[in-house]
């Protein structure tokens, strides 16, 4: 079996080919899974995912910010520290 690094390099090889416009597909559980570049447009995420209009998004944004501010004031939120997260993962 290939080492983790060898698998990573192989995947990078195929990702690079797909990014260059080559049609790349893998057989997985009887299906072909394609690799191809896609354009990600997050500006309409709330519309696509939740069906919200721009006005509804603005109202939701204000409400969410107010809820976060109140939760922060009540001490209900814990700051995320990437260094602490990495230490926790490493079991330190």
N, C-alpha and C positions, 0 to 999 in steps of 0.2 A: 504494500500500500504506500502511496506517495506521502511524503512528509507534508506538514502544514504549509511550509514555505513553498514547496513545489506546487501544491494545489493552488495557492494564492497566485503564484506566477502564471500558472496555466489559465486561471480565471482572468487575470489581467490581460493576457494575450488575446483571449476571445472578446473581452470587453473592448479592447482597443480596435479590433477588427470590426466589431459592431458599430463603434463610434465613427469609424471611417466609412460606414455605409454598406458594409457587407451584410448579407442575410445570414444570420447565425441562429441556429436552433438546436436544442438538446432534446433527446427523447427522455421523458420522465413519466413513469407509471403509465406507459402506453399513449402518452400525449406529447406533441411537440411544443416546447416552450421556447418562444422566440426572444432573442436579445435585439433590441433596436433602440436608437435614441428617441426620446420623446420630449416634447416641450412641456414644461411644468408652468402652469399659470395659476398662481395662488390668489390673484386679485379677485377671482369670482368663487373662491372656495365656499364661502358661507352660502352663496346662492346655489351652487351645485349640490352641496352636502345637505343643507337645511332648508333651501327654498326661501331664503330671506331676501327681501328687497334692500336696496342701499339705505333707505330710511330705517328699516327694522334693524339692520346691522349697526347703525349709529346708536340707536336706542339700547341695543344689547351691549355694545361696547361700553357705554356709560354705566349701565347697570353692573356689568362685570367688574369694572374698575372700582365702583363704589363698594361692591361686596368684598373685593380683595383688600381695599383700604380698611374696611371695618374689621375684617378677619385679622389683618396685620396689627391693628390697634388692640384687639382682644388677645393677642399673643398666640393665635391659632396657627400661624404659618411658621415654618422652619426655613431659614435661609439655606439655599443649596450651595455647597462649597465643593467644587470639583476635586480639590486636593483631598478633602475628607472622604469623598465618595471613592476615590481611587484607593485610599488607605483601607477603607472598609472592604472593598473588593479583594484586596491583597491579604486580608486577614490580619492587618497590623493593629 
